[in-house]
Amino acid sequence: MPIGQRVAFIGGGHNALIAAFYLAKGGFKPVVLERREIVGGGSVTEEFHPGYRASTLAHTLGPLRPDVARDLKVENFNCEILRPDPRVFAPALNGESLLFYDDHAKTAGGIARLSAKDGAKYTQFAAALEKISSVFAQLSNITPPSIDKPSPEDLWNLLKTGRGVRSLGRHGIFDLLRWGPMAVADFVAEFFETELLRAVIAARGIFGTALGPWSAGSTAVLLLRAAADAHPVGSATFSRGGLGTLTHALAEAAKQAGAEIRTNAEVLHIRIKNGAVAGVVLADGDEIAVEAIVSGVDPKRTFFQLMDPSQLDPTFASRIRNIRANGTVAKVNFALNELPSFPSLAGAVGADGFRQALSGRIHIGPEIDYLERAFDASKYGEFSDAPYLDLTIPTLLDPSLAPEGKHVLSAYVQFAPYKLKNGNWDARRKDLGETVIKTIAAYSPNFAERVGASQVITPQDLETTYGFTGGQIFHGELALDQLFTMRPVLDWARYKTPIHGLFLCGSGTHPGNGLTGASGANAAREIIRELR
């Protein structure tokens, strides 16, 4: 394709904006078509109660892959990245708690109050995780190789990754082979004896998945996430003004590079002629002729809602249909009249450190078996009455999100199945909100009385309002059989599709591990090469 031809992007999520930036820099003319009134996909800031704004869905960054952050220079577009320290506060019902700082030695000192053995082990674990995550970082940055006919570049990438594996040494290679398919509960038990410590680290292996800590392969998910941030508890990074500020900056960077961005532009249909894309048809009847289309929405929506699946090869269509993509996450945003208290913090920090200790993420899920029981409920079509929660109170570092003296609390809720056995999500919405309040109140006794209003976002809302098919926030289950060369499906993990000129760039592609921009950047590299 000659440089300068138009490429349509379906969806304005972060991966699509990043890919559009790189295509614009490469001389193409990308037009991003977002069906909502704002870009950002799952990374948006919205007012959910008068005067209260929140990162409606995702509330922390991946973080962005360093090269992506360097290229798009989001700081030039009024995007300030906030990095709270400690990253995570984890309370237990018995009054104990843990704080996870950037400084591993400082964290280890707090762990030693509960277990001297675990305190000594923690810094060793952090070092081992950082070393092994470098291999997964290499894998995350490459295009999955062709299985049948690997190219010279595929072989070179695999050689470089192989060197990374060899650098782990004999014991490291053995650990890598053993840990990948392991249940994350077994993985953390190899290092630690303290239940609270085990649960906080293990949670990275089950977040956003249909896996419990005792599910095989959940360690692979943890290691994939460690590729983006090797800290044992992951990232607590966010942007001032909510994550919508970040995606606004990504959009501005793309526009400055030459991309066109349209909101309220819903794509209804992908036009295909003679096995190749010809254009897109919008909900308002407008039709845009293009030479290529890049879908930032999930594979199931792309192939079964935006086009006639009878135009697909039956084997490919069957594989897409069989992608596991039912969500397990809900979101509740609270408008608080006052900052809630957490009595278990009293023994860990002084009065002056209370606000700082709550400025990162708050982990609610004190034991491995607690996390497993929360997962068990979802297997049978129910949401847990004691869910695993990942909380943030962003107003501690960014008071602009609420009226003066007031606060916002943002809660990821797991596990909440897309399909309920009894009733529907409209009928059960209030029950879910009350369950979250009750769960938090077990650790913060005055929480319920400080809630002024709430917004409950169910898995059904994730599909109908935000466009995540099945309510699956990662566009497809993160599991061993749906990663790397099998993401989204076997034989089609290289961002291309069987339809000539149609590409994928969303989280349903490799590596698909959240708000890092890796899928978008990887896809852009392959799309530019193919179009040229």
C-alpha positions in Angstrom: 0.0 0.0 0.0 1.3 3.5 -0.8 2.2 5.6 2.2 -0.6 8.2 2.9 -3.5 5.9 2.5 -6.4 5.9 5.0 -6.6 3.3 7.8 -9.8 3.1 10.0 -9.5 2.2 13.6 -12.6 0.7 15.3 -12.7 1.8 18.9 -10.8 4.5 20.7 -9.2 2.5 23.6 -5.7 3.0 24.7 -4.2 0.4 22.4 -6.0 1.8 19.3 -4.8 5.3 20.1 -1.2 4.1 20.5 -1.3 2.1 17.3 -2.9 5.1 15.5 0.0 7.3 16.7 2.6 5.0 15.3 0.8 4.6 12.0 0.5 8.4 11.7 4.2 8.7 12.4 4.8 6.1 9.7 3.1 8.3 7.1 -0.4 6.7 7.0 -3.7 8.5 7.6 -5.4 6.8 10.5 -8.9 7.8 11.5 -10.0 6.5 14.9 -13.8 5.9 15.2 -15.1 5.8 18.8 -18.8 5.1 19.4 -19.0 6.9 22.7 -18.7 10.6 23.3 -15.2 10.2 24.8 -12.1 8.2 23.8 -10.4 5.8 26.2 -12.4 2.5 26.2 -11.8 1.1 29.7 -9.6 4.0 30.7 -11.9 7.0 31.2 -12.8 9.6 33.8 -16.5 10.3 34.3 -18.7 12.1 36.8 -20.8 9.4 38.6 -22.4 11.7 41.2 -22.6 15.5 41.2 -19.2 16.8 41.9 -17.6 13.4 42.1 -15.4 12.0 39.3 -13.7 8.6 39.1 -11.6 6.4 36.7 -14.9 4.7 35.9 -13.4 1.3 35.0 -9.6 0.7 35.2 -8.2 2.7 38.1 -4.4 2.1 37.8 -1.9 2.0 35.0 -0.1 -1.1 33.8 2.3 0.9 33.7 2.8 2.1 30.1 5.7 0.2 28.4 8.8 2.5 28.7 9.3 2.9 24.9 5.6 3.8 24.4 5.7 6.4 27.2 8.9 7.8 25.7 7.5 8.0 22.2 4.1 9.5 23.0 5.4 11.9 25.7 2.1 12.1 27.6 3.6 14.6 30.0 3.5 17.1 27.1 -0.3 17.0 27.1 -1.1 17.9 30.7 -0.9 14.3 32.0 0.9 14.0 35.3 1.6 10.5 36.4 1.2 9.8 40.2 3.2 7.0 41.9 2.0 6.5 45.5 4.3 4.9 48.0 3.4 2.5 49.6 1.8 0.8 46.6 -0.5 -1.5 48.5 -2.1 -1.6 52.0 -3.5 -5.0 52.9 -5.5 -5.3 56.1 -6.6 -8.6 57.8 -9.6 -9.2 60.0 -7.4 -10.0 63.0 -6.0 -6.4 63.1 -2.8 -7.2 61.3 -1.8 -5.4 58.1 1.0 -5.1 55.6 2.3 -2.2 53.6 4.2 -2.8 50.3 6.6 0.0 49.5 8.8 0.7 46.5 11.7 -0.1 48.8 11.8 -3.9 49.2 13.9 -3.7 52.4 11.3 -1.3 54.0 8.5 -3.7 53.1 10.5 -6.6 54.5 10.7 -4.8 57.8 7.0 -4.7 58.1 6.6 -8.3 57.0 9.1 -9.3 59.7 6.6 -8.1 62.4 4.4 -11.0 61.3 7.1 -13.5 60.3 10.8 -13.0 60.6 11.3 -15.9 58.1 9.0 -14.2 55.5 10.7 -10.8 56.1 14.0 -12.3 55.2 12.5 -14.2 52.2 10.7 -11.2 50.7 13.8 -9.4 49.2 15.0 -12.7 47.8 11.6 -13.3 46.2 11.5 -9.7 44.7 14.9 -10.3 43.2 14.0 -13.7 41.7 10.7 -12.3 40.3 12.5 -9.3 38.7 15.0 -11.7 37.1 12.5 -14.1 35.7 10.1 -11.3 34.6 12.8 -10.0 32.2 12.2 -13.1 30.1 8.5 -12.5 30.0 9.1 -8.8 29.2 11.1 -10.0 26.1 8.2 -12.2 25.1 5.7 -9.4 25.6 7.6 -7.1 23.2 7.8 -9.5 20.3 5.3 -10.7 17.7 4.4 -14.3 18.4 6.3 -16.4 15.8 4.6 -18.2 12.9 4.2 -21.8 13.9 4.5 -23.4 10.4 7.0 -21.0 8.7 8.9 -18.9 11.2 10.6 -15.9 9.5 14.2 -15.0 10.0 13.0 -12.2 12.4 10.9 -14.8 14.3 14.0 -17.0 14.7 16.1 -14.0 15.8 13.5 -13.0 18.4 13.3 -16.5 19.7 17.1 -16.7 19.8 17.3 -13.4 21.9 14.6 -14.8 24.2 16.5 -18.0 24.5 19.6 -16.1 25.6 17.5 -14.4 28.2 16.3 -17.8 29.4 19.9 -19.1 29.5 20.9 -16.1 31.6 18.6 -17.4 34.4 21.0 -20.3 35.0 20.2 -23.9 35.5 18.0 -23.4 38.6 16.3 -20.4 37.1 15.4 -22.3 33.9 14.1 -25.2 36.1 12.0 -22.7 38.0 10.6 -21.1 34.9 9.5 -24.4 33.4 7.9 -25.5 36.7 6.3 -22.2 37.7 4.4 -21.4 34.5 1.7 -24.2 34.7 1.6 -24.0 38.5 -1.3 -22.8 40.6 -0.3 -19.4 42.1 -1.3 -20.6 45.6 1.5 -23.3 45.3 3.9 -20.7 43.9 3.6 -18.2 46.8 3.6 -21.1 49.3 7.1 -22.0 48.1 8.4 -18.7 49.5 6.1 -17.6 52.3 4.1 -18.9 55.3 2.1 -15.8 56.1 -1.4 -16.0 54.7 -1.9 -12.3 54.2 1.4 -12.0 52.3 0.6 -15.0 50.1 -2.8 -13.7 49.2 -1.7 -10.2 48.2 1.0 -11.5 45.8 -1.2 -14.4 44.5 -4.0 -11.9 43.6 -2.0 -10.7 40.6 -2.4 -14.2 39.1 -6.2 -14.1 39.3 -7.2 -10.5 38.7 -9.6 -10.2 35.8 -9.6 -13.9 35.1 -11.9 -16.9 35.6 -9.1 -18.5 37.7 -8.8 -19.0 41.5 -5.5 -19.2 43.3 -5.7 -23.0 43.1 -6.2 -23.0 39.3 -3.4 -24.4 37.2 -1.7 -21.8 35.1 -2.5 -18.8 37.4 1.3 -18.4 38.0 1.8 -17.8 34.3 -0.7 -14.8 34.5 1.3 -13.4 37.5 4.5 -13.7 35.5 3.0 -12.1 32.5 2.0 -9.1 34.7 5.4 -9.0 36.2 6.8 -8.4 32.7 5.2 -4.9 32.9 6.0 -4.3 36.5 8.3 -6.6 38.4 7.3 -5.4 41.8 5.8 -8.3 43.8 2.4 -6.5 44.1 2.4 -4.8 40.8 1.6 -1.2 39.8 -0.3 1.5 41.7 0.4 4.2 39.2 -2.4 6.5 38.0 -2.8 9.9 36.4 -4.0 13.1 38.0 -7.5 13.7 36.9 -8.2 10.0 36.5 -7.1 7.6 33.7 -9.2 9.6 31.3 -6.4 12.2 31.5 -4.0 9.6 30.2 -6.1 8.5 27.3 -6.8 12.1 26.4 -3.1 12.6 26.3 -2.7 9.5 24.0 -5.4 11.0 21.7 -3.7 14.3 21.6 -0.3 12.7 20.8 -2.0 10.7 18.0 -3.6 13.8 16.6 -0.4 15.8 16.7 1.2 13.0 14.8 -1.5 13.3 12.1 -4.3 11.0 13.1 -8.0 12.0 12.9 -10.2 11.1 15.9 -14.0 11.0 15.7 -16.2 10.4 18.7 -19.9 9.5 18.5 -18.9 7.5 15.5 -20.2 4.0 15.9 -19.1 1.4 13.4 -22.0 -0.9 12.5 -20.4 -2.9 9.7 -17.1 -3.8 8.1 -17.5 -3.9 4.3 -15.6 -6.7 2.6 -15.1 -7.2 -1.1 -13.4 -10.2 -2.7 -11.9 -11.2 0.6 -10.4 -7.8 1.5 -11.7 -4.8 3.5 -13.3 -2.0 1.5 -14.7 0.3 4.1 -16.7 0.8 7.3 -20.4 1.7 7.6 -21.3 4.0 10.6 -24.5 4.1 12.6 -25.4 7.5 11.1 -25.3 5.9 7.6 -21.9 7.5 6.6 -19.6 5.1 4.8 -15.8 5.5 4.8 -13.7 3.9 2.1 -10.4 2.7 3.5 -7.5 0.5 2.4 -7.1 -1.1 5.9 -9.0 -1.5 9.1 -7.6 -2.0 12.6 -10.0 -3.3 15.2 -9.3 -2.2 18.8 -12.4 -4.0 20.0 -12.5 -7.6 21.1 -12.2 -10.5 18.5 -15.7 -11.8 19.1 -17.3 -8.4 18.5 -15.1 -7.8 15.5 -15.9 -11.1 13.7 -19.4 -11.9 14.8 -21.1 -8.5 15.2 -19.3 -6.2 12.8 -19.2 -8.5 9.8 -20.9 -11.6 8.4 -19.1 -14.6 9.9 -20.1 -16.7 6.9 -17.3 -14.8 5.1 -14.7 -16.4 7.4 -12.9 -19.7 7.0 -15.0 -22.2 9.1 -12.0 -23.3 11.2 -11.0 -19.8 12.0 -14.7 -18.9 12.8 -14.9 -21.9 15.1 -11.8 -20.9 17.0 -12.9 -17.3 17.5 -16.3 -18.6 18.7 -14.6 -20.8 21.3 -12.5 -18.0 22.8 -13.4 -18.0 26.5 -14.5 -14.4 27.1 -17.0 -14.3 30.0 -16.0 -11.6 32.5 -15.8 -12.1 36.3 -15.3 -8.5 37.4 -17.6 -5.7 38.5 -16.8 -2.2 39.5 -18.3 0.0 42.2 -17.5 3.7 42.6 -18.4 5.4 45.9 -18.8 9.1 46.8 -17.6 9.4 50.4 -18.5 12.2 52.8 -15.3 11.6 54.8 -12.2 9.5 54.6 -12.9 6.0 56.0 -10.7 4.7 58.9 -8.9 1.3 58.9 -8.1 0.4 62.5 -5.5 -2.2 61.4 -3.3 0.7 60.2 -2.8 2.0 63.7 -0.1 -0.5 64.5 1.7 0.0 61.1 1.9 3.8 60.7 1.5 6.8 62.9 -1.3 9.4 62.6 0.8 11.3 60.1 1.2 8.3 57.8 -2.4 7.3 57.6 -3.3 9.2 54.5 -0.1 8.2 52.7 -0.7 4.6 53.6 -4.1 4.6 51.9 -3.0 6.6 48.8 -2.1 3.5 46.7 -4.2 0.3 46.3 -6.0 -1.4 49.1 -6.2 -5.2 48.9 -9.2 -6.9 50.5 -8.6 -10.6 50.5 -6.7 -11.8 53.5 -6.1 -15.5 52.7 -5.6 -17.8 49.8 -8.7 -19.7 50.7 -10.7 -16.5 50.9 -9.8 -15.8 47.3 -10.7 -19.3 46.3 -14.1 -19.2 48.0 -14.8 -15.9 46.1 -14.0 -17.7 42.9 -16.1 -20.8 43.8 -19.2 -18.7 43.9 -18.7 -17.4 40.3 -18.4 -21.0 39.0 -22.0 -21.6 40.0 -23.4 -18.4 38.7 -23.3 -16.3 41.9 -21.3 -13.3 43.0 -19.4 -13.9 46.2 -20.8 -12.6 49.5 -17.2 -12.0 50.5 -15.5 -10.8 47.3 -11.9 -10.1 46.6 -11.6 -6.3 46.3 -9.0 -4.0 44.8 -9.6 -0.5 46.1 -8.2 3.0 45.5 -9.0 6.3 47.1 -7.5 8.6 44.4 -8.7 11.8 46.1 -5.9 11.5 48.6 -3.3 12.5 45.9 -5.8 14.2 43.6 -8.4 16.1 45.6 -9.8 17.6 42.3 -11.9 14.5 41.8 -14.4 15.4 44.6 -15.7 18.4 46.5 -13.4 19.9 49.1 -13.0 17.5 52.1 -14.9 14.7 50.3 -13.5 11.5 48.7 -13.9 8.9 46.0 -13.3 5.2 46.6 -13.0 3.0 43.5 -13.6 -0.8 43.9 -12.8 -3.6 41.6 -15.1 -6.5 42.7 -14.2 -10.2 42.0 -15.8 -12.6 41.4 -19.0 -11.4 39.6 -20.0 -13.8 36.8 -21.3 -12.4 33.5 -24.2 -14.9 33.6 -26.1 -15.2 36.9 -27.9 -18.4 37.8 -30.7 -16.6 39.6 -32.1 -13.3 38.5 -30.4 -10.8 36.3 -27.9 -8.0 36.8 -30.5 -5.2 36.8 -32.3 -6.9 39.6 -29.2 -7.8 41.5 -27.3 -4.5 41.1 -28.3 -3.1 44.5 -27.4 -6.4 46.2 -23.9 -6.3 44.7 -23.4 -2.7 45.9 -24.5 -3.6 49.4 -22.2 -6.7 49.5 -19.2 -4.5 48.7 -20.1 -2.0 51.4 -20.5 -4.9 53.9 -17.2 -6.4 52.8 -15.2 -3.1 53.2 -17.0 -2.4 56.5 -15.4 -5.5 58.0 -12.1 -3.8 57.7 -13.3 -0.2 58.0 -16.2 -0.1 60.6 -17.4 3.4 59.7 -17.4 2.9 56.0 -21.2 2.5 55.4 -22.0 5.7 57.2 -19.5 7.6 55.1 -21.0 6.5 51.7 -23.0 9.3 50.2 -23.7 7.7 46.8 -22.5 4.8 44.7 -22.3 3.7 41.0 -22.5 -0.1 40.4 -21.1 -1.3 37.1 -22.0 -4.9 36.4 -20.5 -7.3 33.9 -23.6 -6.7 31.8 -22.9 -3.0 31.9 -19.3 -3.6 30.8 -20.8 -5.2 27.6 -23.7 -2.9 26.8 -22.2 0.5 27.8 -18.5 0.0 27.4 -18.4 -2.6 24.6 -16.6 -5.5 26.3 -18.2 -8.6 24.9 -19.2 -10.9 27.8 -18.1 -8.3 30.2 -14.5 -9.5 29.7 -12.2 -6.5 30.4 -9.2 -8.2 28.7 -11.1 -9.1 25.5 -10.6 -12.8 26.2 -9.6 -14.9 29.2 -6.0 -14.7 30.3 -5.1 -18.4 30.6 -2.2 -20.6 29.4 -4.2 -21.8 26.3 -5.1 -18.2 25.3 -1.7 -16.6 25.5 1.3 -15.8 23.2 0.9 -17.9 19.9 -2.7 -18.7 20.9 -3.9 -15.1 21.5 -6.5 -14.6 20.1 -6.3 -18.0 18.4 -3.7 -20.4 17.0 -2.2 -19.5 13.6 -3.5 -15.9 13.9 -1.5 -14.4 16.8 0.4 -11.9 14.6 -2.2 -9.1 14.6 -3.3 -10.0 11.0 -6.5 -11.8 10.2 -7.7 -14.0 7.3 -9.5 -10.9 5.8 -6.9 -9.0 3.8 -6.4 -5.6 5.2 -8.1 -6.3 8.6 -5.9 -6.2 11.7 -6.4 -6.5 15.4 -4.7 -4.3 18.0 -6.7 -4.7 21.3 -6.2 -6.6 24.5 -7.4 -9.7 22.8 -4.0 -9.9 21.1 -0.6 -10.7 22.5 0.3 -9.9 25.3 -3.0 -8.4 26.4 -2.0 -7.7 29.9 -3.8 -4.5 30.8 -2.9 -0.8 30.4 0.7 -1.1 29.2 0.2 -0.3 25.5 2.1 -3.4 24.4 -0.6 -4.8 22.2 -1.1 -1.5 20.4 2.6 -0.9 19.9 3.3 -4.5 18.8 0.3 -4.4 16.4 1.4 -1.1 14.9 4.9 -2.5 14.1 3.4 -5.4 12.2 0.7 -3.4 10.4 3.2 -0.8 9.1 5.4 -3.6 7.8 2.4 -5.4 6.1 1.0 -2.2 4.6 4.3 -1.1 3.2 
